[in-house]
């Protein structure tokens, strides 16, 4: 029984009972459909309702609106449920939305909101990044004054993981890229009878640019993603909070050893990549151009300037710092879910590669200006 009705002359009093909720939806619809009170004075008493949700309130409100349009006069006895106020406000917003403001004004407002929200987010991210880098700088200065804070075993482990274990893939990529560069260069230079300059092309491109750049990209995809994923999982498992509760500086334990280890490992990987690149160029020159190793080595020595090798090697520590900082920073930002872990790990790799290429472009401009 959903209501009790009491008729008196031209009036009708409805005392609502029971549960006006989604579980009784069919019964509510049938009961309201049986009421046809056109032109009557209807009094509604909500005091007996046990449960009322938006479904029941929506059906009752629609019935009251149809009754009012048919000439019925509605009077509420006691307090009116708050559901009706919410539904009235919702319908008013929907009816006012199309003509509330011109499309141009709405578009302008949305654009301003989008710009403002993006500006605030970028300002927060910039502030957090500056704080992160400052904290690392302070931790490294403290670590340099004490071997205990430097955590040499952890640094050695990261040199092994990011450096020694990456030697096979770095060597293979450097060898293949130098073979490709030598093959394309020889194919073009043979047109002018200048095959010997293939050696110059391979030596300079590998030592100045290709060796360090390809190595950094490989390390960014391999070690940068690992840094972000490892620290991110520790965030999700509350391991970093546990370190803080024990009074351990997690920057000293997690960030600084990875940073120092990669700064040591990347220059060494660059040297190996340079050697493998020259070996690939020498192999292809011997097979395709009949330039033997006894001719290749003197030609390389003649083609290289005193700064050619150092121009590539100087970049390696800078690229290593960028990769390690971005990877650890994005790992520290992981919160709440594994989906966020995947997103920030991907973002760490993309940003690391972008910053490496951007820094390489800056180095190229600076070296040209300095005639280095």
DONUSE-660576 format. One record per residue: x, y, z of N, C-alpha, C in turn; residue in three letters; residue number from 0. Coordinates in steps of 0.1 Angstrom, whole numbers, plus 5000, padded with zeros to 4 digits. Atoms other than C-alpha are relative to their C-alpha. Layout:
BEGIN
REC    nx    ny    nz   cax   cay   caz    cx    cy    cz   aa    i
REC     X     Y     Z     X     Y     Z     X     Y     Z  ALA  NUM
...
END
This chain:
BEGIN
REC    nx    ny    nz   cax   cay   caz    cx    cy    cz   aa    i
REC  5009  4988  5000  5000  5000  5000  5009  5012  5000  UNK    0
REC  4991  4988  5001  5017  5032  4988  4993  5013  5005  UNK    1
REC  5006  4988  4995  4991  5057  4999  4986  4997  5005  UNK    2
REC  5014  5000  4995  4958  5062  5018  4993  5012  4995  UNK    3
REC  5008  4989  5005  4931  5084  5002  4988  5002  5009  UNK    4
REC  5012  4996  4993  4904  5103  5020  4993  5011  4993  UNK    5
REC  5007  4990  5007  4878  5122  5001  4990  5007  5009  UNK    6
REC  5010  4992  4993  4857  5150  5014  4996  5011  4991  UNK    7
REC  5006  4990  5009  4835  5170  4991  5008  5000  4987  UNK    8
REC  4992  4998  5012  4857  5184  4963  5015  4998  5003  UNK    9
REC  4986  5001  4997  4889  5176  4981  5004  4985  5002  UNK   10
REC  4994  5013  4999  4912  5146  4983  5013  5001  5008  UNK   11
REC  4988  5000  4991  4938  5139  5010  5007  4987  4997  UNK   12
REC  4992  5012  5003  4966  5115  5000  5011  4999  5011  UNK   13
REC  4990  5002  4990  4987  5101  5029  5009  4989  4994  UNK   14
REC  4990  5009  5006  5018  5085  5013  5006  4991  5010  UNK   15
REC  4995  5010  4991  5030  5053  5029  5011  4991  4992  UNK   16
REC  4990  5010  5005  5058  5027  5024  5012  5005  4993  UNK   17
REC  4988  4997  5007  5087  5028  5000  4998  5005  4986  UNK   18
REC  5001  4994  5014  5086  5052  4970  5014  5000  4995  UNK   19
REC  4986  5002  5005  5118  5039  4955  5000  4992  4988  UNK   20
REC  4999  5006  5012  5131  5022  4925  4996  4985  5000  UNK   21
REC  5004  5014  4998  5123  4987  4939  4985  4999  4997  UNK   22
REC  5014  5000  5002  5086  4996  4937  4995  5008  4988  UNK   23
REC  5003  4991  5011  5087  5014  4904  4987  4997  4993  UNK   24
REC  5012  5004  5008  5060  4994  4886  4988  5002  5008  UNK   25
REC  5012  4997  4991  5036  4996  4916  4997  5014  5001  UNK   26
REC  5003  4986  5000  5041  5033  4918  4993  5005  4988  UNK   27
REC  5006  4996  5012  5033  5038  4882  4986  4996  4999  UNK   28
REC  5014  5005  5001  5002  5017  4884  4991  5007  5009  UNK   29
REC  5009  4993  4990  4989  5034  4915  4997  5014  4996  UNK   30
REC  5002  4986  5005  4994  5069  4901  4991  5001  4988  UNK   31
REC  5008  5000  5012  4978  5059  4868  4985  4999  5003  UNK   32
REC  5014  5002  4996  4946  5050  4887  4993  5013  5005  UNK   33
REC  5005  4987  4994  4943  5085  4902  4997  5010  4988  UNK   34
REC  5004  4990  5010  4924  5109  4879  4992  5011  5008  UNK   35
REC  5006  4990  4991  4916  5139  4901  5000  5014  4993  UNK   36
REC  5001  4987  5007  4909  5167  4876  4991  5010  5008  UNK   37
REC  5008  4990  4994  4897  5199  4892  4998  4999  5015  UNK   38
REC  5002  5002  4985  4900  5187  4928  5011  5007  5008  UNK   39
REC  4990  4995  4990  4918  5201  4958  5007  4988  5006  UNK   40
REC  4993  5012  4996  4945  5176  4966  5010  5004  5011  UNK   41
REC  4990  4997  4989  4964  5176  4999  5009  4987  5001  UNK   42
REC  4990  5010  4999  4996  5156  5001  5007  5000  5014  UNK   43
REC  4994  5002  4987  5009  5142  5034  5011  4990  4998  UNK   44
REC  4988  5008  5002  5045  5129  5032  5005  4994  5013  UNK   45
REC  4995  5004  4987  5048  5120  5069  5001  4985  5001  UNK   46
REC  5000  5014  4998  5042  5083  5064  5010  4993  4990  UNK   47
REC  4991  5006  5009  5068  5077  5037  5012  4994  5008  UNK   48
REC  4988  5007  4994  5095  5052  5048  5013  5003  4993  UNK   49
REC  4989  4997  5008  5119  5056  5019  4995  5007  4987  UNK   50
REC  5003  4993  5012  5119  5080  4990  5014  5003  4993  UNK   51
REC  4988  4997  5007  5146  5081  4963  4996  5009  4987  UNK   52
REC  5002  4991  5011  5149  5102  4931  4990  4994  4990  UNK   53
REC  5009  5006  5009  5130  5076  4910  4985  5002  5004  UNK   54
REC  5014  4998  4995  5099  5077  4932  4996  5015  5000  UNK   55
REC  5003  4986  5000  5102  5115  4936  4997  5005  4986  UNK   56
REC  5002  4996  5014  5104  5119  4898  4987  4996  4995  UNK   57
REC  5013  5004  5004  5073  5099  4891  4989  5008  5007  UNK   58
REC  5010  4992  4992  5054  5117  4919  4999  5014  4995  UNK   59
REC  5000  4986  5005  5065  5151  4906  4993  5001  4987  UNK   60
REC  5007  4999  5013  5054  5143  4871  4985  4998  5001  UNK   61
REC  5014  5002  4998  5020  5131  4883  4994  5013  5005  UNK   62
REC  5005  4988  4995  5016  5163  4903  4999  5011  4990  UNK   63
REC  4999  4990  5011  5026  5184  4873  4988  4998  4990  UNK   64
REC  5012  5003  5009  5000  5166  4851  4987  5004  5006  UNK   65
REC  5012  4996  4993  4974  5171  4877  4997  5015  5001  UNK   66
REC  5001  4985  5000  4981  5208  4880  4996  5005  4987  UNK   67
REC  5004  4996  5013  4979  5212  4843  4985  4997  4996  UNK   68
REC  5014  5004  5003  4945  5194  4843  4990  5008  5009  UNK   69
REC  5009  4992  4992  4931  5219  4868  5000  4997  5015  UNK   70
REC  4999  5004  4986  4940  5202  4901  5007  5011  5008  UNK   71
REC  4993  4991  4991  4951  5223  4931  5007  4992  5010  UNK   72
REC  4991  5008  4991  4980  5209  4951  5003  5007  5012  UNK   73
REC  4996  4994  4988  4986  5216  4987  5008  4989  5008  UNK   74
REC  4992  5009  4993  5014  5200  5007  4999  5002  5015  UNK   75
REC  5002  4999  4985  5008  5192  5044  5013  4996  5006  UNK   76
REC  4987  5003  4993  5039  5194  5065  5012  5004  4991  UNK   77
REC  4987  4996  5007  5075  5195  5051  5000  4993  4986  UNK   78
REC  4998  5006  5013  5081  5190  5014  5013  4994  4999  UNK   79
REC  4987  5007  5001  5108  5165  5006  5010  5008  4992  UNK   80
REC  4989  4992  5007  5142  5179  4995  5002  4995  4986  UNK   81
REC  4998  5005  5014  5141  5157  4964  4993  5009  4990  UNK   82
REC  5007  4991  5009  5116  5180  4948  5007  5012  4997  UNK   83
REC  4992  4988  5003  5138  5210  4952  5011  4997  4991  UNK   84
REC  4989  5004  5009  5167  5192  4936  4995  4998  4986  UNK   85
REC  5006  5002  5013  5145  5181  4907  4996  5013  4993  UNK   86
REC  5004  4987  5006  5131  5216  4902  5013  5008  4995  UNK   87
REC  4988  4992  5004  5166  5231  4901  5007  4993  4988  UNK   88
REC  4994  5007  5012  5178  5204  4877  4993  5004  4987  UNK   89
REC  5007  4997  5012  5150  5211  4853  5001  5014  4996  UNK   90
REC  4998  4986  5003  5154  5248  4856  5014  5002  4992  UNK   91
REC  4987  4998  5007  5191  5245  4846  4999  4994  4986  UNK   92
REC  5001  5005  5013  5183  5223  4817  4992  5009  4990  UNK   93
REC  5008  4992  5009  5156  5246  4804  5007  5014  4998  UNK   94
REC  4993  4987  5002  5178  5277  4809  5013  4999  4993  UNK   95
REC  4987  5002  5006  5209  5262  4794  5001  5004  4985  UNK   96
REC  4999  4996  5014  5201  5267  4757  5000  5015  4998  UNK   97
REC  5001  4986  5002  5193  5303  4760  5007  5008  5011  UNK   98
REC  4993  4993  4989  5215  5312  4790  5010  5010  4995  UNK   99
REC  4990  4991  5005  5242  5328  4770  5003  4996  4985  UNK  100
REC  4997  5003  5014  5251  5331  4733  5012  4990  4999  UNK  101
REC  4989  5010  5003  5274  5304  4718  5013  5006  5001  UNK  102
REC  4986  4993  5000  5302  5329  4714  5004  5003  5014  UNK  103
REC  4997  4997  4986  5300  5339  4750  5004  4987  5007  UNK  104
REC  4997  5013  4994  5300  5303  4761  5014  4995  4996  UNK  105
REC  4987  5005  5005  5329  5294  4739  5011  5008  5006  UNK  106
REC  4989  4991  4995  5349  5324  4751  5002  4997  5015  UNK  107
REC  4998  5003  4986  5342  5315  4787  5007  4987  5002  UNK  108
REC  4993  5013  4999  5352  5279  4782  5015  5001  4996  UNK  109
REC  4986  4998  5004  5384  5290  4764  5008  5007  5012  UNK  110
REC  4993  4994  4989  5393  5313  4793  5002  4991  5012  UNK  111
REC  4998  5010  4990  5386  5285  4818  5011  4990  4997  UNK  112
REC  4990  5010  5004  5407  5261  4799  5014  5006  5001  UNK  113
REC  4987  4993  4999  5436  5286  4797  5004  5002  5015  UNK  114
REC  4997  4998  4986  5433  5294  4834  5004  4987  5007  UNK  115
REC  4997  5013  4993  5432  5258  4845  5013  4995  4995  UNK  116
REC  4987  5005  5004  5461  5249  4823  5012  5008  5006  UNK  117
REC  4990  4992  4994  5481  5278  4836  5003  4997  5014  UNK  118
REC  4998  5003  4986  5475  5269  4872  5007  4986  5001  UNK  119
REC  4994  5014  5000  5484  5232  4865  5015  5001  4997  UNK  120
REC  4985  4998  5003  5517  5243  4848  5007  5006  5011  UNK  121
REC  4993  4993  4989  5525  5266  4876  5003  4990  5012  UNK  122
REC  4998  5010  4989  5520  5238  4902  5011  4990  4996  UNK  123
REC  4990  5009  5004  5541  5214  4881  5014  5006  5000  UNK  124
REC  4987  4994  5000  5569  5239  4877  5005  5002  5014  UNK  125
REC  4996  4999  4986  5569  5246  4915  5004  4987  5005  UNK  126
REC  4996  5013  4995  5570  5209  4922  5013  4995  4994  UNK  127
REC  4987  5004  5006  5598  5203  4897  5012  5007  5006  UNK  128
REC  4989  4992  4994  5619  5231  4911  5003  4995  5014  UNK  129
REC  4998  5006  4987  5614  5217  4946  5007  4987  5000  UNK  130
REC  4994  5013  5002  5623  5183  4934  5015  5001  4997  UNK  131
REC  4986  4998  5003  5655  5194  4918  5008  5007  5011  UNK  132
REC  4993  4994  4989  5664  5216  4947  5003  4990  5011  UNK  133
REC  4998  5010  4990  5659  5187  4971  5012  4990  4996  UNK  134
REC  4989  5009  5005  5682  5165  4949  5014  5007  5002  UNK  135
REC  4987  4993  4999  5709  5192  4948  5005  5000  5015  UNK  136
REC  4996  5000  4986  5709  5195  4986  5004  4986  5005  UNK  137
REC  4997  5014  4996  5709  5157  4991  5014  4996  4994  UNK  138
REC  4987  5004  5006  5739  5153  4967  5011  5008  5007  UNK  139
REC  4989  4993  4993  5759  5180  4984  5003  4994  5014  UNK  140
REC  4998  5007  4987  5753  5163  5017  5007  4986  4998  UNK  141
REC  4994  5013  5002  5762  5129  5002  5015  5001  4996  UNK  142
REC  4986  4998  5004  5795  5142  4987  5009  5002  5012  UNK  143
REC  4992  4998  4988  5807  5150  5022  5002  4988  5008  UNK  144
REC  4999  5012  4992  5803  5115  5035  4998  4988  4991  UNK  145
REC  5002  5012  5007  5808  5081  5020  4988  4992  5004  UNK  146
REC  5011  5007  4995  5781  5068  5042  4987  5004  4993  UNK  147
REC  5012  4994  5006  5755  5091  5027  5001  4997  4984  UNK  148
REC  4998  5002  5014  5769  5084  4992  4994  4986  4995  UNK  149
REC  5006  5013  5003  5757  5047  4993  5007  4994  4988  UNK  150
REC  4992  5006  5011  5784  5032  4971  4995  4987  4995  UNK  151
REC  5006  5013  5005  5769  4997  4969  4988  5002  4991  UNK  152
REC  5011  4997  5009  5737  5011  4955  5004  5006  4987  UNK  153
REC  4995  4994  5012  5756  5032  4930  5006  4990  4991  UNK  154
REC  4994  5011  5008  5776  5002  4919  4989  4991  4993  UNK  155
REC  5010  5008  5006  5744  4982  4914  4993  5007  4988  UNK  156
REC  5007  4993  5011  5728  5009  4892  5010  5002  4988  UNK  157
REC  4991  5000  5011  5760  5012  4872  5000  4987  4992  UNK  158
REC  5001  5013  5007  5758  4975  4865  4987  4999  4992  UNK  159
REC  5013  5002  5006  5720  4976  4857  4998  5009  4988  UNK  160
REC  5003  4991  5011  5720  5007  4835  5012  5000  4990  UNK  161
REC  4989  5000  5009  5755  5003  4820  5004  4987  4995  UNK  162
REC  4995  5013  5005  5769  4968  4818  4990  4992  4993  UNK  163
REC  5011  5008  5006  5736  4951  4811  4995  5006  4987  UNK  164
REC  5005  4993  5013  5729  4977  4783  5010  4999  4989  UNK  165
REC  4989  5000  5010  5762  4970  4765  4995  4992  4987  UNK  166
REC  5003  5007  5012  5748  4943  4741  4990  5008  4990  UNK  167
REC  5010  4993  5009  5718  4964  4728  5006  5013  4995  UNK  168
REC  4994  4988  5005  5738  4996  4726  5010  4997  4989  UNK  169
REC  4990  5004  5010  5766  4979  4707  4994  4996  4987  UNK  170
REC  5007  5004  5013  5742  4963  4682  4994  5012  4993  UNK  171
REC  5006  4989  5006  5723  4995  4676  5010  5009  4993  UNK  172
REC  4989  4991  5006  5755  5016  4671  5006  4994  4988  UNK  173
REC  4994  5007  5011  5769  4990  4648  4991  5001  4988  UNK  174
REC  5009  5000  5011  5738  4988  4626  4998  5014  4995  UNK  175
REC  5002  4987  5004  5733  5025  4625  5012  5005  4992  UNK  176
REC  4989  4996  5007  5768  5031  4614  5001  4993  4986  UNK  177
REC  5000  5007  5013  5765  5005  4587  4990  5007  4991  UNK  178
REC  5010  4994  5009  5733  5022  4574  5006  5014  4995  UNK  179
REC  4995  4988  5004  5750  5056  4574  5011  4999  4990  UNK  180
REC  4989  5002  5010  5781  5043  4556  4994  4995  4987  UNK  181
REC  5006  5005  5013  5760  5025  4530  4993  5011  4993  UNK  182
REC  5006  4989  5007  5739  5055  4522  5010  5011  4996  UNK  183
REC  4990  4990  5004  5769  5078  4522  5008  4995  4988  UNK  184
REC  4992  5006  5012  5789  5055  4499  4991  5000  4988  UNK  185
REC  5009  5000  5012  5759  5052  4476  4999  5014  4993  UNK  186
REC  5001  4986  5005  5757  5090  4472  5014  5005  4995  UNK  187
REC  4987  4995  5003  5794  5097  4472  5006  4993  4988  UNK  188
REC  4994  5007  5012  5802  5071  4445  4996  5007  4987  UNK  189
REC  5004  4993  5011  5783  5093  4421  5010  5010  4996  UNK  190
REC  4990  4990  5003  5810  5119  4424  5015  4995  5001  UNK  191
REC  4987  5006  4999  5839  5095  4428  5007  5004  5013  UNK  192
REC  4995  4995  4987  5844  5106  4464  4998  4989  5011  UNK  193
REC  5003  5010  4991  5840  5072  4481  5008  5001  5013  UNK  194
REC  4991  4999  4988  5869  5079  4505  4994  5008  5011  UNK  195
REC  5006  4991  4990  5849  5106  4522  4989  4993  5008  UNK  196
REC  5010  5008  4992  5825  5079  4534  5006  4997  5014  UNK  197
REC  4993  5002  4987  5851  5073  4562  4998  5012  5008  UNK  198
REC  5002  4988  4992  5849  5109  4572  4986  5002  5005  UNK  199
REC  5014  4999  4996  5812  5108  4572  4996  4992  5012  UNK  200
REC  5003  5009  4990  5810  5078  4594  5007  5004  5013  UNK  201
REC  4993  4997  4988  5837  5089  4618  4995  5012  5007  UNK  202
REC  5005  4988  4994  5824  5124  4624  4986  4999  5005  UNK  203
REC  5014  5002  4995  5787  5115  4626  4999  4992  5012  UNK  204
REC  5001  5009  4988  5793  5087  4650  5006  5006  5012  UNK  205
REC  4994  4995  4988  5817  5104  4673  4994  5013  5006  UNK  206
REC  5006  4987  4996  5800  5138  4674  4986  4999  5004  UNK  207
REC  5015  5000  4998  5763  5129  4673  4994  4987  5002  UNK  208
REC  5008  5012  5000  5751  5095  4665  5003  4991  5012  UNK  209
REC  4996  5009  4989  5770  5075  4692  4993  5004  5013  UNK  210
REC  5006  4996  4987  5759  5096  4722  4985  5001  4999  UNK  211
REC  5015  4998  5001  5724  5104  4709  4993  4987  5000  UNK  212
REC  5007  5013  5001  5714  5068  4700  5001  4993  5014  UNK  213
REC  4998  5006  4987  5729  5056  4733  4990  5006  5010  UNK  214
REC  5009  4993  4990  5709  5082  4753  4986  4996  4997  UNK  215
REC  5014  5004  5003  5677  5073  4735  4997  4986  5005  UNK  216
REC  5001  5014  4995  5682  5036  4742  4999  5000  5015  UNK  217
REC  5000  5000  4985  5690  5043  4779  4987  5007  5005  UNK  218
REC  5012  4994  4995  5660  5066  4782  4988  4991  4999  UNK  219
REC  5011  5010  5001  5637  5039  4769  5002  4988  5010  UNK  220
REC  4997  5012  4992  5654  5012  4790  5001  5004  5015  UNK  221
REC  4997  4997  4986  5666  5028  4822  4990  5011  5006  UNK  222
REC  5009  4990  4995  5644  5059  4824  4986  4995  5003  UNK  223
REC  5013  5007  4997  5612  5038  4822  5002  4992  5013  UNK  224
REC  4998  5009  4988  5627  5014  4848  5000  5009  5013  UNK  225
REC  5000  4992  4988  5634  5043  4872  4986  5004  5004  UNK  226
REC  5014  4996  4997  5598  5056  4869  4992  4989  5005  UNK  227
REC  5008  5011  4996  5583  5022  4872  5003  4995  5014  UNK  228
REC  4995  5005  4987  5604  5011  4902  4995  5009  5011  UNK  229
REC  5004  4991  4990  5598  5042  4922  4985  5002  5001  UNK  230
REC  5015  4999  5000  5561  5044  4911  4994  4988  5008  UNK  231
REC  5005  5012  4993  5555  5008  4924  5003  5002  5015  UNK  232
REC  4997  4997  4986  5572  5018  4957  4990  5010  5005  UNK  233
REC  5010  4990  4995  5548  5047  4959  4986  4993  5002  UNK  234
REC  5012  5007  4999  5518  5024  4953  4999  4991  5012  UNK  235
REC  4999  5010  4989  5530  4999  4979  5003  5007  5013  UNK  236
REC  4997  4992  4987  5536  5027  5005  5014  4997  5005  UNK  237
REC  4986  5002  4995  5573  5017  5007  5007  5013  5003  UNK  238
REC  4993  4987  4998  5584  5053  5004  4995  5006  5013  UNK  239
REC  5005  4995  4987  5561  5063  5033  5006  4992  5011  UNK  240
REC  4993  5008  4989  5576  5034  5053  5014  5005  5002  UNK  241
REC  4987  4995  4999  5611  5048  5046  4999  5014  5008  UNK  242
REC  5002  4987  4993  5599  5083  5058  4997  4997  5014  UNK  243
REC  5004  5003  4986  5584  5068  5089  5012  4995  5008  UNK  244
REC  4988  5005  4994  5618  5052  5097  5011  5011  5001  UNK  245
REC  4991  4989  5000  5635  5085  5093  5011  5000  4990  UNK  246
REC  4991  5001  5011  5653  5076  5061  4997  5010  4989  UNK  247
REC  5002  4991  5011  5658  5102  5034  4999  4992  4987  UNK  248
REC  5002  5009  5012  5643  5084  5004  5006  5006  4987  UNK  249
REC  4993  4995  5011  5659  5109  4980  5015  4995  5000  UNK  250
REC  4986  5006  4999  5693  5097  4993  5001  4986  4996  UNK  251
REC  5000  5014  5002  5683  5061  4990  4996  4996  4986  UNK  252
REC  5006  5004  5012  5663  5061  4958  5004  5008  4988  UNK  253
REC  4998  4991  5012  5671  5091  4936  5015  5002  4997  UNK  254
REC  4986  4996  5002  5708  5101  4941  5008  4988  4995  UNK  255
REC  4993  5011  5006  5722  5065  4935  4997  4998  4986  UNK  256
REC  5004  5002  5014  5703  5062  4903  5006  5011  4991  UNK  257
REC  4995  4988  5007  5714  5097  4892  5015  4998  4998  UNK  258
REC  4985  5001  5001  5751  5091  4900  5004  4988  4991  UNK  259
REC  4997  5012  5008  5750  5056  4885  4999  5002  4985  UNK  260
REC  5002  4998  5014  5736  5067  4852  5010  5010  4995  UNK  261
REC  4990  4990  5005  5760  5097  4850  5014  4993  4998  UNK  262
REC  4988  5007  5003  5789  5072  4853  4998  4990  4988  UNK  263
REC  5002  5011  5010  5774  5045  4830  4999  5006  4986  UNK  264
REC  5003  4995  5014  5763  5067  4800  5012  5004  4993  UNK  265
REC  4988  4997  5008  5797  5081  4791  5008  4987  4996  UNK  266
REC  4994  5012  5004  5811  5046  4792  4993  4993  4989  UNK  267
REC  5008  5006  5011  5783  5033  4770  5002  5008  4987  UNK  268
REC  4997  4992  5012  5790  5062  4746  5013  4996  4994  UNK  269
REC  4987  5005  5005  5826  5051  4743  4999  4987  4992  UNK  270
REC  5003  5013  5006  5815  5016  4735  4993  5002  4987  UNK  271
REC  5007  4997  5012  5790  5029  4710  5008  5006  4989  UNK  272
REC  4991  4994  5010  5816  5050  4693  5009  4989  4993  UNK  273
REC  4991  5011  5005  5839  5020  4690  4993  4991  4990  UNK  274
REC  5008  5009  5008  5812  4998  4676  4995  5007  4987  UNK  275
REC  5003  4993  5012  5801  5025  4652  5011  5001  4990  UNK  276
REC  4988  5000  5009  5836  5028  4638  5002  4987  4994  UNK  277
REC  4998  5013  5005  5838  4991  4635  4990  4997  4989  UNK  278
REC  5010  5002  5011  5805  4990  4615  5004  5007  4988  UNK  279
REC  4996  4993  5012  5818  5017  4592  5012  4994  4993  UNK  280
REC  4988  5007  5006  5851  4999  4587  4996  4987  4993  UNK  281
REC  5005  5013  5007  5833  4966  4579  4993  5003  4987  UNK  282
REC  5007  4997  5013  5810  4982  4553  5010  5006  4990  UNK  283
REC  4990  4994  5010  5839  5002  4538  5008  4989  4994  UNK  284
REC  4992  5011  5006  5859  4970  4534  4992  4992  4990  UNK  285
REC  5008  5008  5008  5830  4951  4519  4995  5007  4987  UNK  286
REC  5007  4993  5011  5815  4978  4497  5009  5008  4992  UNK  287
REC  4991  4991  5006  5843  5002  4489  5014  4995  4998  UNK  288
REC  4986  5005  5000  5874  4980  4492  5010  5009  5007  UNK  289
REC  4991  4992  4992  5888  5003  4518  5004  4991  5012  UNK  290
REC  4995  5010  4990  5909  4980  4540  5002  5008  5013  UNK  291
REC  4998  4994  4987  5915  4986  4577  5012  5008  5001  UNK  292
REC  4988  4992  5000  5950  4998  4571  4998  5013  4993  UNK  293
REC  5004  4987  5005  5935  5026  4550  4990  5007  5008  UNK  294
REC  5011  4994  4992  5905  5032  4572  5005  5007  5012  UNK  295
REC  4996  4993  4988  5923  5040  4604  5008  5013  4998  UNK  296
REC  4994  4987  5002  5947  5066  4590  4990  5011  4995  UNK  297
REC  5010  4991  5005  5918  5082  4572  4991  5006  5011  UNK  298
REC  5008  4995  4988  5898  5084  4604  5009  5010  5008  UNK  299
REC  4991  4991  4993  5928  5100  4621  5001  5014  4993  UNK  300
REC  4999  4988  5007  5931  5126  4594  4987  5008  5000  UNK  301
REC  5013  4993  5000  5894  5134  4594  4996  5006  5013  UNK  302
REC  5004  4996  4987  5890  5139  4631  5008  5012  5005  UNK  303
REC  4994  4989  4993  5897  5172  4648  5003  4996  5015  UNK  304
REC  4997  5004  4986  5911  5171  4684  4988  5000  5009  UNK  305
REC  5012  4999  4992  5877  5180  4697  4988  4991  4996  UNK  306
REC  5012  5008  5005  5855  5156  4677  4996  4990  5010  UNK  307
REC  5004  5010  4991  5856  5128  4702  4994  5006  5013  UNK  308
REC  5004  4994  4988  5852  5151  4732  4986  5007  4998  UNK  309
REC  5013  4993  5002  5823  5170  4716  4988  4990  5002  UNK  310
REC  5011  5009  4997  5802  5138  4718  5000  4995  5015  UNK  311
REC  4999  5005  4986  5815  5126  4752  4995  5010  5010  UNK  312
REC  5004  4990  4991  5808  5159  4769  4985  5000  5002  UNK  313
REC  5015  5000  4999  5771  5155  4762  4995  4989  5009  UNK  314
REC  5005  5012  4993  5768  5121  4779  4996  5003  5014  UNK  315
REC  5005  4997  4987  5767  5133  4815  4988  5008  5001  UNK  316
REC  5012  4991  5000  5742  5160  4807  4988  4992  4996  UNK  317
REC  5012  5009  5004  5719  5135  4789  4997  4991  5011  UNK  318
REC  5003  5009  4989  5723  5111  4818  4993  5007  5011  UNK  319
REC  5007  4993  4990  5712  5137  4843  4986  5003  4996  UNK  320
REC  5013  4998  5005  5682  5146  4822  4991  4987  5001  UNK  321
REC  5008  5012  5000  5671  5110  4819  4997  4995  5014  UNK  322
REC  5002  5005  4986  5676  5101  4856  4991  5010  5007  UNK  323
REC  5009  4991  4993  5659  5133  4868  4985  4998  4996  UNK  324
REC  5013  5001  5005  5629  5129  4846  4994  4987  5005  UNK  325
REC  5005  5013  4996  5625  5092  4854  4996  4999  5014  UNK  326
REC  5003  5000  4986  5627  5096  4891  4989  5009  5004  UNK  327
REC  5010  4990  4997  5606  5127  4892  4986  4995  4996  UNK  328
REC  5013  5006  5004  5577  5110  4873  4997  4988  5009  UNK  329
REC  5003  5011  4991  5581  5079  4895  4994  5005  5013  UNK  330
REC  5005  4994  4987  5576  5101  4926  4986  5006  4999  UNK  331
REC  5014  4994  5002  5544  5116  4911  4989  4989  5000  UNK  332
REC  5011  5010  5001  5526  5082  4909  4992  5000  5013  UNK  333
REC  5010  5000  4989  5495  5081  4931  4988  4991  4996  UNK  334
REC  5013  5005  5000  5464  5060  4936  4999  4987  4992  UNK  335
REC  5004  5011  5008  5464  5035  4907  5011  4995  4991  UNK  336
REC  4990  5005  5010  5484  5013  4883  4999  5007  4987  UNK  337
REC  5002  4993  5013  5469  5032  4854  5009  5013  5000  UNK  338
REC  4991  4988  4999  5487  5063  4867  5014  4996  4999  UNK  339
REC  4986  5005  5002  5519  5043  4869  5003  4998  4986  UNK  340
REC  4997  5002  5015  5517  5033  4832  5000  5014  4993  UNK  341
REC  5000  4987  5006  5508  5069  4822  5013  5007  5003  UNK  342
REC  4988  4992  4996  5537  5085  4841  5013  4993  4995  UNK  343
REC  4988  5007  5005  5562  5058  4830  5001  5003  4985  UNK  344
REC  4999  4996  5015  5553  5065  4793  5004  5014  4999  UNK  345
REC  4996  4986  5001  5555  5102  4800  5015  5002  5003  UNK  346
REC  4986  4998  4997  5589  5098  4815  5009  4997  4988  UNK  347
REC  4992  5004  5012  5603  5080  4784  4998  5011  4989  UNK  348
REC  5002  4990  5011  5587  5106  4760  5008  5013  5004  UNK  349
REC  4993  4987  4996  5600  5136  4780  5015  4998  5000  UNK  350
REC  4986  5002  4999  5634  5121  4785  5006  5001  4985  UNK  351
REC  4995  5000  5014  5639  5115  4747  4999  5014  4995  UNK  352
REC  5001  4986  5005  5625  5150  4739  5011  5009  5006  UNK  353
REC  4989  4991  4994  5649  5167  4764  5014  4996  4995  UNK  354
REC  4987  5004  5005  5678  5147  4752  5002  5006  4986  UNK  355
REC  4998  4994  5013  5672  5158  4716  5001  5015  5000  UNK  356
REC  5000  4986  4999  5665  5193  4726  5014  5005  5005  UNK  357
REC  4987  4996  4995  5697  5195  4747  5011  4997  4989  UNK  358
REC  4990  5002  5011  5716  5180  4717  5000  5011  4990  UNK  359
REC  5001  4988  5009  5703  5208  4695  5007  5012  5006  UNK  360
REC  4993  4988  4993  5715  5234  4721  5015  4998  4999  UNK  361
REC  4986  5003  5001  5749  5217  4722  5005  5003  4986  UNK  362
REC  4996  4998  5013  5751  5218  4684  5002  5015  4997  UNK  363
REC  4999  4985  5002  5744  5256  4683  5012  5005  5008  UNK  364
REC  4989  4994  4992  5769  5263  4711  5013  4996  4995  UNK  365
REC  4988  5005  5005  5796  5241  4696  5004  5008  4987  UNK  366
REC  4998  4992  5013  5792  5260  4662  5005  5014  5004  UNK  367
REC  4996  4987  4996  5795  5293  4680  5014  5001  5006  UNK  368
REC  4987  5001  4994  5825  5282  4699  5011  4994  4991  UNK  369
REC  4991  5006  5009  5841  5265  4669  5006  4988  5006  UNK  370
REC  4995  5011  4993  5844  5234  4690  5000  4987  4992  UNK  371
END
